[in-house]
């Protein structure tokens, strides 16, 4: 049995879909469904167990058939402000899962984030050295909580302390794709502008507030969720312990991303630029780009499709249909 936490979320539900497509259906899902539409992210999937997050550790200790834990559960909003809640969810639960997987001899695959890199001044190298991790300066509470757990993993490895047989941290860059619709303001630009584009409306992007960078030319390493999940599962299958960037290695602009979305819907780009809210200007990342050397050296050789091709697939297979779910 494979356990997936955060299974009703964006990346978690895509893991469940990918496992199903690979023939795995003996899956235990763990998440909060609440009263919204998150259940739709799993409406087409097969699983055999459902566990509430508060019950997970006790439930795990009663099992002897766990093959792997894929830990995607987290408070992922970069605007989150409740430090106690974020640390309980993103750090303490992750630590409990690390301890369980260590004692039970179960592989652990967990979500870190490119948010640990902050403004990128310390680079985007996915080093496992504890000192290198401590040099990173996240710009928000979410990124800091992820950095702190990365440090625990790296510190235990460096000290030769007991660890799971495989422990793989995934520093996801800007992931977009199906099943992100419940995320509201945290959805990708592609998902946000799909409906306005289909209605024939103009869309807005943020102006640049940094010299030398044009409006809309803020750049990110955008990775399609299908690529992100396949790369992650490749690391698990290859039994690779470490912390790995999950990105394409190529930064593209928000303008290019928006233009690709217009083209995928068969419309001419119509973009206006608005001032960035003052409260986020000082913490805004103008550039992210994953170093993929470690990922490739770990044996994952599959190429990443172009941004344009992946946006086209997202539009053709999901956003342009009545049923947008994977």
Short mmCIF file of the C-alpha atoms (twelve columns), coordinates in Angstrom:
data_MODEL
# 
_entry.id   MODEL 
# 
loop_
_atom_site.group_PDB 
_atom_site.id 
_atom_site.type_symbol 
_atom_site.label_atom_id 
_atom_site.label_alt_id 
_atom_site.label_comp_id 
_atom_site.label_asym_id 
_atom_site.label_seq_id 
_atom_site.Cartn_x 
_atom_site.Cartn_y 
_atom_site.Cartn_z 
_atom_site.pdbx_PDB_model_num 
ATOM 1   C CA . UNK A 1   0.000   0.000  0.000   1 
ATOM 2   C CA . UNK A 2   1.179   3.516  -0.874  1 
ATOM 3   C CA . UNK A 3   0.168   6.419  1.371   1 
ATOM 4   C CA . UNK A 4   -0.377  9.860  -0.193  1 
ATOM 5   C CA . UNK A 5   -0.879  12.834 2.107   1 
ATOM 6   C CA . UNK A 6   -2.415  16.008 0.725   1 
ATOM 7   C CA . UNK A 7   -4.040  13.607 -1.711  1 
ATOM 8   C CA . UNK A 8   -7.007  15.839 -2.499  1 
ATOM 9   C CA . UNK A 9   -4.763  18.798 -3.259  1 
ATOM 10  C CA . UNK A 10  -3.229  19.880 -6.519  1 
ATOM 11  C CA . UNK A 11  0.013   17.913 -6.742  1 
ATOM 12  C CA . UNK A 12  -1.167  15.141 -4.408  1 
ATOM 13  C CA . UNK A 13  -4.180  14.274 -6.565  1 
ATOM 14  C CA . UNK A 14  -1.957  14.168 -9.637  1 
ATOM 15  C CA . UNK A 15  0.269   11.673 -7.810  1 
ATOM 16  C CA . UNK A 16  -2.770  9.472  -7.186  1 
ATOM 17  C CA . UNK A 17  -3.771  9.711  -10.854 1 
ATOM 18  C CA . UNK A 18  -0.246  8.851  -11.996 1 
ATOM 19  C CA . UNK A 19  -0.075  5.866  -9.646  1 
ATOM 20  C CA . UNK A 20  -3.423  4.635  -10.995 1 
ATOM 21  C CA . UNK A 21  -2.178  5.016  -14.557 1 
ATOM 22  C CA . UNK A 22  0.843   2.906  -13.592 1 
ATOM 23  C CA . UNK A 23  -1.461  0.170  -12.282 1 
ATOM 24  C CA . UNK A 24  -1.427  0.993  -8.551  1 
ATOM 25  C CA . UNK A 25  -4.798  1.221  -6.828  1 
ATOM 26  C CA . UNK A 26  -3.968  0.053  -3.282  1 
ATOM 27  C CA . UNK A 27  -3.544  3.631  -2.112  1 
ATOM 28  C CA . UNK A 28  -4.369  5.256  1.226   1 
ATOM 29  C CA . UNK A 29  -5.284  8.914  0.887   1 
ATOM 30  C CA . UNK A 30  -4.926  11.436 3.692   1 
ATOM 31  C CA . UNK A 31  -6.312  14.961 3.527   1 
ATOM 32  C CA . UNK A 32  -8.996  17.406 4.599   1 
ATOM 33  C CA . UNK A 33  -11.940 17.609 2.197   1 
ATOM 34  C CA . UNK A 34  -13.965 20.168 4.146   1 
ATOM 35  C CA . UNK A 35  -17.046 21.572 2.394   1 
ATOM 36  C CA . UNK A 36  -15.544 22.672 -0.916  1 
ATOM 37  C CA . UNK A 37  -14.915 21.021 -4.254  1 
ATOM 38  C CA . UNK A 38  -11.561 19.365 -3.496  1 
ATOM 39  C CA . UNK A 39  -13.189 15.934 -3.695  1 
ATOM 40  C CA . UNK A 40  -13.487 16.454 -7.449  1 
ATOM 41  C CA . UNK A 41  -9.706  16.215 -7.703  1 
ATOM 42  C CA . UNK A 42  -10.041 12.523 -6.794  1 
ATOM 43  C CA . UNK A 43  -13.390 11.753 -8.428  1 
ATOM 44  C CA . UNK A 44  -11.737 9.754  -11.239 1 
ATOM 45  C CA . UNK A 45  -9.180  7.931  -9.109  1 
ATOM 46  C CA . UNK A 46  -9.061  4.588  -7.313  1 
ATOM 47  C CA . UNK A 47  -7.967  4.247  -3.682  1 
ATOM 48  C CA . UNK A 48  -8.707  1.826  -0.852  1 
ATOM 49  C CA . UNK A 49  -8.246  3.793  2.398   1 
ATOM 50  C CA . UNK A 50  -9.022  7.289  3.692   1 
ATOM 51  C CA . UNK A 51  -7.369  8.691  6.824   1 
ATOM 52  C CA . UNK A 52  -7.882  12.017 8.556   1 
ATOM 53  C CA . UNK A 53  -4.546  13.845 9.035   1 
ATOM 54  C CA . UNK A 54  -4.874  13.863 12.833  1 
ATOM 55  C CA . UNK A 55  -5.161  10.066 12.811  1 
ATOM 56  C CA . UNK A 56  -2.375  9.346  10.325  1 
ATOM 57  C CA . UNK A 57  0.572   8.511  12.575  1 
ATOM 58  C CA . UNK A 58  -1.472  6.195  14.823  1 
ATOM 59  C CA . UNK A 59  -2.921  4.496  11.736  1 
ATOM 60  C CA . UNK A 60  0.518   4.029  10.174  1 
ATOM 61  C CA . UNK A 61  1.911   2.389  13.301  1 
ATOM 62  C CA . UNK A 62  -0.824  -0.243 13.094  1 
ATOM 63  C CA . UNK A 63  0.143   -1.258 9.543   1 
ATOM 64  C CA . UNK A 64  2.839   -3.578 8.252   1 
ATOM 65  C CA . UNK A 65  2.087   -3.289 4.535   1 
ATOM 66  C CA . UNK A 66  3.181   0.280  3.731   1 
ATOM 67  C CA . UNK A 67  5.396   0.377  0.626   1 
ATOM 68  C CA . UNK A 68  6.024   4.136  0.548   1 
ATOM 69  C CA . UNK A 69  4.781   7.434  1.932   1 
ATOM 70  C CA . UNK A 70  4.326   10.300 -0.532  1 
ATOM 71  C CA . UNK A 71  3.956   13.368 1.673   1 
ATOM 72  C CA . UNK A 72  2.404   16.286 -0.230  1 
ATOM 73  C CA . UNK A 73  0.254   17.623 2.608   1 
ATOM 74  C CA . UNK A 74  1.116   21.190 3.618   1 
ATOM 75  C CA . UNK A 75  -0.126  24.720 4.035   1 
ATOM 76  C CA . UNK A 76  1.267   25.965 0.736   1 
ATOM 77  C CA . UNK A 77  0.001   29.556 0.644   1 
ATOM 78  C CA . UNK A 78  2.947   31.940 0.448   1 
ATOM 79  C CA . UNK A 79  0.746   34.521 2.192   1 
ATOM 80  C CA . UNK A 80  0.090   32.339 5.274   1 
ATOM 81  C CA . UNK A 81  0.697   34.223 8.531   1 
ATOM 82  C CA . UNK A 82  -0.245  31.774 11.329  1 
ATOM 83  C CA . UNK A 83  3.212   30.582 12.327  1 
ATOM 84  C CA . UNK A 84  1.999   27.994 14.830  1 
ATOM 85  C CA . UNK A 85  -0.368  26.380 12.332  1 
ATOM 86  C CA . UNK A 86  2.178   26.418 9.511   1 
ATOM 87  C CA . UNK A 87  4.895   24.859 11.667  1 
ATOM 88  C CA . UNK A 88  2.555   22.215 13.043  1 
ATOM 89  C CA . UNK A 89  1.375   21.262 9.559   1 
ATOM 90  C CA . UNK A 90  4.536   21.711 7.507   1 
ATOM 91  C CA . UNK A 91  7.220   20.826 10.040  1 
ATOM 92  C CA . UNK A 92  5.925   18.769 12.967  1 
ATOM 93  C CA . UNK A 93  3.820   16.366 10.891  1 
ATOM 94  C CA . UNK A 94  6.666   15.966 8.396   1 
ATOM 95  C CA . UNK A 95  9.029   15.178 11.283  1 
ATOM 96  C CA . UNK A 96  6.607   12.557 12.641  1 
ATOM 97  C CA . UNK A 97  6.431   10.929 9.201   1 
ATOM 98  C CA . UNK A 98  10.226  10.981 8.910   1 
ATOM 99  C CA . UNK A 99  10.509  9.222  12.273  1 
ATOM 100 C CA . UNK A 100 7.855   6.646  11.315  1 
ATOM 101 C CA . UNK A 101 9.455   5.883  7.950   1 
ATOM 102 C CA . UNK A 102 12.839  5.544  9.662   1 
ATOM 103 C CA . UNK A 103 11.608  3.078  12.274  1 
ATOM 104 C CA . UNK A 104 9.446   1.110  9.822   1 
ATOM 105 C CA . UNK A 105 11.977  1.061  6.985   1 
ATOM 106 C CA . UNK A 106 9.578   2.760  4.564   1 
ATOM 107 C CA . UNK A 107 10.657  5.082  1.718   1 
ATOM 108 C CA . UNK A 108 9.581   8.724  2.141   1 
ATOM 109 C CA . UNK A 109 8.996   11.162 -0.705  1 
ATOM 110 C CA . UNK A 110 8.144   14.654 0.548   1 
ATOM 111 C CA . UNK A 111 7.320   18.074 -0.882  1 
ATOM 112 C CA . UNK A 112 9.775   20.854 -0.289  1 
ATOM 113 C CA . UNK A 113 9.566   24.023 -2.385  1 
ATOM 114 C CA . UNK A 114 11.552  26.460 -4.487  1 
ATOM 115 C CA . UNK A 115 10.281  29.042 -1.993  1 
ATOM 116 C CA . UNK A 116 13.281  28.037 0.167   1 
ATOM 117 C CA . UNK A 117 15.521  29.969 -2.267  1 
ATOM 118 C CA . UNK A 118 13.940  33.332 -1.457  1 
ATOM 119 C CA . UNK A 119 15.101  36.045 -3.835  1 
ATOM 120 C CA . UNK A 120 17.636  33.681 -5.396  1 
ATOM 121 C CA . UNK A 121 20.658  35.622 -4.156  1 
ATOM 122 C CA . UNK A 122 22.120  32.377 -2.775  1 
ATOM 123 C CA . UNK A 123 21.489  30.563 -6.050  1 
ATOM 124 C CA . UNK A 124 19.205  27.653 -6.914  1 
ATOM 125 C CA . UNK A 125 21.486  24.700 -6.234  1 
ATOM 126 C CA . UNK A 126 19.790  21.767 -4.478  1 
ATOM 127 C CA . UNK A 127 22.701  21.001 -2.189  1 
ATOM 128 C CA . UNK A 128 22.183  18.486 0.617   1 
ATOM 129 C CA . UNK A 129 24.861  20.120 2.784   1 
ATOM 130 C CA . UNK A 130 23.290  21.499 5.999   1 
ATOM 131 C CA . UNK A 131 25.422  24.658 5.859   1 
ATOM 132 C CA . UNK A 132 24.240  25.393 2.313   1 
ATOM 133 C CA . UNK A 133 20.610  25.004 3.354   1 
ATOM 134 C CA . UNK A 134 21.071  27.427 6.246   1 
ATOM 135 C CA . UNK A 135 22.439  30.032 3.814   1 
ATOM 136 C CA . UNK A 136 19.078  30.174 2.034   1 
ATOM 137 C CA . UNK A 137 16.837  33.101 2.959   1 
ATOM 138 C CA . UNK A 138 13.145  32.384 2.249   1 
ATOM 139 C CA . UNK A 139 10.931  35.426 1.856   1 
ATOM 140 C CA . UNK A 140 7.858   34.026 3.593   1 
ATOM 141 C CA . UNK A 141 6.710   31.750 6.406   1 
ATOM 142 C CA . UNK A 142 5.842   28.914 4.027   1 
ATOM 143 C CA . UNK A 143 9.309   28.861 2.467   1 
ATOM 144 C CA . UNK A 144 10.970  29.049 5.898   1 
ATOM 145 C CA . UNK A 145 8.973   26.055 7.200   1 
ATOM 146 C CA . UNK A 146 10.075  24.025 4.174   1 
ATOM 147 C CA . UNK A 147 13.706  25.060 4.585   1 
ATOM 148 C CA . UNK A 148 13.663  24.003 8.230   1 
ATOM 149 C CA . UNK A 149 12.501  20.483 7.409   1 
ATOM 150 C CA . UNK A 150 15.044  20.228 4.580   1 
ATOM 151 C CA . UNK A 151 17.688  21.108 7.167   1 
ATOM 152 C CA . UNK A 152 16.570  18.320 9.512   1 
ATOM 153 C CA . UNK A 153 16.821  15.788 6.681   1 
ATOM 154 C CA . UNK A 154 20.230  17.071 5.593   1 
ATOM 155 C CA . UNK A 155 21.528  17.224 9.174   1 
ATOM 156 C CA . UNK A 156 20.503  13.632 9.909   1 
ATOM 157 C CA . UNK A 157 22.185  12.443 6.728   1 
ATOM 158 C CA . UNK A 158 25.364  14.411 7.502   1 
ATOM 159 C CA . UNK A 159 25.530  13.031 11.056  1 
ATOM 160 C CA . UNK A 160 24.922  9.460  9.907   1 
ATOM 161 C CA . UNK A 161 21.769  9.198  11.994  1 
ATOM 162 C CA . UNK A 162 19.093  6.592  11.183  1 
ATOM 163 C CA . UNK A 163 17.026  7.455  8.119   1 
ATOM 164 C CA . UNK A 164 14.394  5.796  5.921   1 
ATOM 165 C CA . UNK A 165 15.811  3.503  3.219   1 
ATOM 166 C CA . UNK A 166 14.941  6.281  0.766   1 
ATOM 167 C CA . UNK A 167 14.230  9.894  1.738   1 
ATOM 168 C CA . UNK A 168 13.650  12.240 -1.171  1 
ATOM 169 C CA . UNK A 169 12.869  15.953 -0.869  1 
ATOM 170 C CA . UNK A 170 11.220  17.619 -3.856  1 
ATOM 171 C CA . UNK A 171 11.782  21.335 -4.340  1 
ATOM 172 C CA . UNK A 172 8.904   22.083 -6.655  1 
ATOM 173 C CA . UNK A 173 9.246   25.209 -8.746  1 
ATOM 174 C CA . UNK A 174 6.183   26.868 -10.375 1 
ATOM 175 C CA . UNK A 175 3.890   23.931 -11.010 1 
ATOM 176 C CA . UNK A 176 0.755   24.358 -13.120 1 
ATOM 177 C CA . UNK A 177 -1.845  21.964 -14.473 1 
ATOM 178 C CA . UNK A 178 -5.148  20.193 -13.823 1 
ATOM 179 C CA . UNK A 179 -6.734  20.011 -10.356 1 
ATOM 180 C CA . UNK A 180 -5.395  23.350 -9.104  1 
ATOM 181 C CA . UNK A 181 -8.800  25.066 -9.236  1 
ATOM 182 C CA . UNK A 182 -9.493  24.969 -5.483  1 
ATOM 183 C CA . UNK A 183 -6.388  27.050 -4.801  1 
ATOM 184 C CA . UNK A 184 -8.062  30.383 -5.525  1 
ATOM 185 C CA . UNK A 185 -5.500  33.188 -5.611  1 
ATOM 186 C CA . UNK A 186 -2.708  30.589 -5.520  1 
ATOM 187 C CA . UNK A 187 -3.726  29.061 -8.864  1 
ATOM 188 C CA . UNK A 188 -1.339  29.422 -11.772 1 
ATOM 189 C CA . UNK A 189 -1.722  32.303 -14.214 1 
ATOM 190 C CA . UNK A 190 -2.903  29.808 -16.843 1 
ATOM 191 C CA . UNK A 191 -5.857  28.712 -14.728 1 
ATOM 192 C CA . UNK A 192 -6.670  32.278 -13.650 1 
ATOM 193 C CA . UNK A 193 -6.861  33.707 -17.160 1 
ATOM 194 C CA . UNK A 194 -8.549  30.775 -18.920 1 
ATOM 195 C CA . UNK A 195 -12.125 31.966 -18.384 1 
ATOM 196 C CA . UNK A 196 -11.487 35.640 -19.263 1 
ATOM 197 C CA . UNK A 197 -9.696  34.579 -22.439 1 
ATOM 198 C CA . UNK A 198 -12.598 32.339 -23.446 1 
ATOM 199 C CA . UNK A 199 -14.963 35.275 -22.875 1 
ATOM 200 C CA . UNK A 200 -12.850 37.412 -25.215 1 
ATOM 201 C CA . UNK A 201 -11.637 39.710 -22.440 1 
ATOM 202 C CA . UNK A 202 -8.271  41.356 -21.854 1 
ATOM 203 C CA . UNK A 203 -6.168  40.055 -18.969 1 
ATOM 204 C CA . UNK A 204 -3.801  41.779 -16.548 1 
ATOM 205 C CA . UNK A 205 -0.274  41.015 -15.380 1 
ATOM 206 C CA . UNK A 206 1.898   42.837 -12.863 1 
ATOM 207 C CA . UNK A 207 4.134   45.677 -13.930 1 
ATOM 208 C CA . UNK A 208 7.795   45.391 -13.080 1 
ATOM 209 C CA . UNK A 209 9.052   47.551 -10.225 1 
ATOM 210 C CA . UNK A 210 12.707  46.751 -10.819 1 
ATOM 211 C CA . UNK A 211 15.033  48.587 -13.182 1 
ATOM 212 C CA . UNK A 212 16.083  46.611 -16.223 1 
ATOM 213 C CA . UNK A 213 13.128  44.217 -16.130 1 
ATOM 214 C CA . UNK A 214 10.211  44.947 -18.454 1 
ATOM 215 C CA . UNK A 215 6.583   44.661 -17.424 1 
ATOM 216 C CA . UNK A 216 5.579   41.000 -17.577 1 
ATOM 217 C CA . UNK A 217 9.185   39.864 -17.918 1 
ATOM 218 C CA . UNK A 218 9.393   38.547 -14.363 1 
ATOM 219 C CA . UNK A 219 10.554  34.964 -14.869 1 
ATOM 220 C CA . UNK A 220 9.834   31.622 -13.280 1 
ATOM 221 C CA . UNK A 221 10.716  28.007 -13.920 1 
ATOM 222 C CA . UNK A 222 7.225   26.832 -14.895 1 
ATOM 223 C CA . UNK A 223 6.782   23.053 -14.835 1 
ATOM 224 C CA . UNK A 224 3.704   21.100 -15.884 1 
ATOM 225 C CA . UNK A 225 2.318   18.982 -13.053 1 
ATOM 226 C CA . UNK A 226 2.487   15.800 -15.147 1 
ATOM 227 C CA . UNK A 227 6.230   16.353 -15.667 1 
ATOM 228 C CA . UNK A 228 6.732   17.207 -11.996 1 
ATOM 229 C CA . UNK A 229 5.025   14.024 -10.819 1 
ATOM 230 C CA . UNK A 230 6.829   11.763 -13.296 1 
ATOM 231 C CA . UNK A 231 10.218  13.193 -12.306 1 
ATOM 232 C CA . UNK A 232 9.362   12.708 -8.624  1 
ATOM 233 C CA . UNK A 233 8.229   9.112  -9.099  1 
ATOM 234 C CA . UNK A 234 11.382  8.481  -11.114 1 
ATOM 235 C CA . UNK A 235 13.469  9.445  -8.086  1 
ATOM 236 C CA . UNK A 236 11.422  7.123  -5.876  1 
ATOM 237 C CA . UNK A 237 11.761  4.236  -8.316  1 
ATOM 238 C CA . UNK A 238 15.506  4.832  -8.566  1 
ATOM 239 C CA . UNK A 239 15.733  4.860  -4.740  1 
ATOM 240 C CA . UNK A 240 17.464  8.233  -4.630  1 
ATOM 241 C CA . UNK A 241 17.959  9.884  -1.252  1 
ATOM 242 C CA . UNK A 242 18.576  13.613 -1.256  1 
ATOM 243 C CA . UNK A 243 16.916  16.929 -2.024  1 
ATOM 244 C CA . UNK A 244 16.158  17.595 -5.675  1 
ATOM 245 C CA . UNK A 245 14.894  20.544 -7.678  1 
ATOM 246 C CA . UNK A 246 11.766  19.683 -9.638  1 
ATOM 247 C CA . UNK A 247 11.839  22.205 -12.454 1 
ATOM 248 C CA . UNK A 248 12.680  22.329 -16.146 1 
ATOM 249 C CA . UNK A 249 15.920  24.270 -15.823 1 
ATOM 250 C CA . UNK A 250 14.558  27.042 -18.056 1 
ATOM 251 C CA . UNK A 251 13.036  30.296 -16.806 1 
ATOM 252 C CA . UNK A 252 10.223  31.803 -18.868 1 
ATOM 253 C CA . UNK A 253 8.358   35.079 -18.423 1 
ATOM 254 C CA . UNK A 254 4.796   35.566 -17.218 1 
ATOM 255 C CA . UNK A 255 4.142   37.354 -20.497 1 
ATOM 256 C CA . UNK A 256 5.246   34.294 -22.474 1 
ATOM 257 C CA . UNK A 257 3.079   32.072 -20.276 1 
ATOM 258 C CA . UNK A 258 0.043   34.302 -20.862 1 
ATOM 259 C CA . UNK A 259 0.709   34.533 -24.598 1 
ATOM 260 C CA . UNK A 260 0.934   30.731 -24.825 1 
ATOM 261 C CA . UNK A 261 -2.456  30.504 -23.120 1 
ATOM 262 C CA . UNK A 262 -4.038  32.922 -25.600 1 
ATOM 263 C CA . UNK A 263 -2.562  30.946 -28.502 1 
ATOM 264 C CA . UNK A 264 -3.825  27.648 -27.060 1 
ATOM 265 C CA . UNK A 265 -7.347  29.095 -26.993 1 
ATOM 266 C CA . UNK A 266 -6.929  30.383 -30.546 1 
ATOM 267 C CA . UNK A 267 -7.007  34.074 -29.570 1 
ATOM 268 C CA . UNK A 268 -4.694  37.041 -30.050 1 
ATOM 269 C CA . UNK A 269 -2.897  38.139 -26.865 1 
ATOM 270 C CA . UNK A 270 -4.533  41.103 -25.134 1 
ATOM 271 C CA . UNK A 271 -2.581  42.004 -21.999 1 
ATOM 272 C CA . UNK A 272 -2.636  45.067 -19.747 1 
ATOM 273 C CA . UNK A 273 -0.166  45.703 -16.930 1 
ATOM 274 C CA . UNK A 274 -1.122  46.885 -13.450 1 
ATOM 275 C CA . UNK A 275 0.877   47.971 -10.412 1 
ATOM 276 C CA . UNK A 276 1.980   45.216 -8.078  1 
ATOM 277 C CA . UNK A 277 0.399   45.592 -4.618  1 
ATOM 278 C CA . UNK A 278 2.803   47.419 -2.324  1 
ATOM 279 C CA . UNK A 279 2.502   44.775 0.398   1 
ATOM 280 C CA . UNK A 280 4.169   42.126 -1.784  1 
ATOM 281 C CA . UNK A 281 6.715   44.216 -3.725  1 
ATOM 282 C CA . UNK A 282 9.568   43.724 -1.272  1 
ATOM 283 C CA . UNK A 283 9.032   39.953 -1.113  1 
ATOM 284 C CA . UNK A 284 8.438   39.336 -4.820  1 
ATOM 285 C CA . UNK A 285 10.684  36.901 -6.676  1 
ATOM 286 C CA . UNK A 286 11.691  38.271 -10.078 1 
ATOM 287 C CA . UNK A 287 13.562  35.167 -11.221 1 
ATOM 288 C CA . UNK A 288 13.651  31.465 -10.433 1 
ATOM 289 C CA . UNK A 289 15.339  28.724 -12.419 1 
ATOM 290 C CA . UNK A 290 16.038  25.222 -11.193 1 
ATOM 291 C CA . UNK A 291 19.442  23.658 -11.425 1 
ATOM 292 C CA . UNK A 292 18.590  20.184 -12.764 1 
ATOM 293 C CA . UNK A 293 22.060  18.629 -12.564 1 
ATOM 294 C CA . UNK A 294 21.239  16.535 -9.488  1 
ATOM 295 C CA . UNK A 295 17.963  15.335 -11.011 1 
ATOM 296 C CA . UNK A 296 19.702  14.195 -14.173 1 
ATOM 297 C CA . UNK A 297 22.605  12.628 -12.311 1 
ATOM 298 C CA . UNK A 298 20.068  10.678 -10.245 1 
ATOM 299 C CA . UNK A 299 18.984  8.922  -13.430 1 
ATOM 300 C CA . UNK A 300 15.910  10.858 -14.543 1 
ATOM 301 C CA . UNK A 301 16.535  11.338 -18.254 1 
ATOM 302 C CA . UNK A 302 13.095  12.076 -19.713 1 
ATOM 303 C CA . UNK A 303 12.923  15.426 -21.526 1 
ATOM 304 C CA . UNK A 304 10.514  18.161 -20.462 1 
ATOM 305 C CA . UNK A 305 8.095   19.342 -23.124 1 
ATOM 306 C CA . UNK A 306 8.144   23.028 -24.034 1 
ATOM 307 C CA . UNK A 307 6.090   25.541 -22.079 1 
ATOM 308 C CA . UNK A 308 3.943   26.116 -25.168 1 
ATOM 309 C CA . UNK A 309 3.234   22.405 -25.658 1 
ATOM 310 C CA . UNK A 310 2.349   21.887 -22.001 1 
ATOM 311 C CA . UNK A 311 0.052   24.910 -21.903 1 
ATOM 312 C CA . UNK A 312 -1.614  23.609 -25.059 1 
ATOM 313 C CA . UNK A 313 -2.193  20.222 -23.410 1 
ATOM 314 C CA . UNK A 314 -3.600  21.886 -20.285 1 
ATOM 315 C CA . UNK A 315 -6.033  23.916 -22.388 1 
ATOM 316 C CA . UNK A 316 -6.945  21.138 -24.827 1 
ATOM 317 C CA . UNK A 317 -7.359  18.352 -22.279 1 
ATOM 318 C CA . UNK A 318 -8.732  20.264 -19.295 1 
ATOM 319 C CA . UNK A 319 -9.338  24.025 -19.288 1 
ATOM 320 C CA . UNK A 320 -11.104 24.015 -22.637 1 
ATOM 321 C CA . UNK A 321 -13.507 21.257 -21.564 1 
ATOM 322 C CA . UNK A 322 -16.579 21.210 -19.389 1 
ATOM 323 C CA . UNK A 323 -14.891 18.638 -17.133 1 
ATOM 324 C CA . UNK A 324 -11.527 20.165 -16.214 1 
ATOM 325 C CA . UNK A 325 -10.358 17.480 -13.809 1 
ATOM 326 C CA . UNK A 326 -7.704  14.840 -14.395 1 
# 
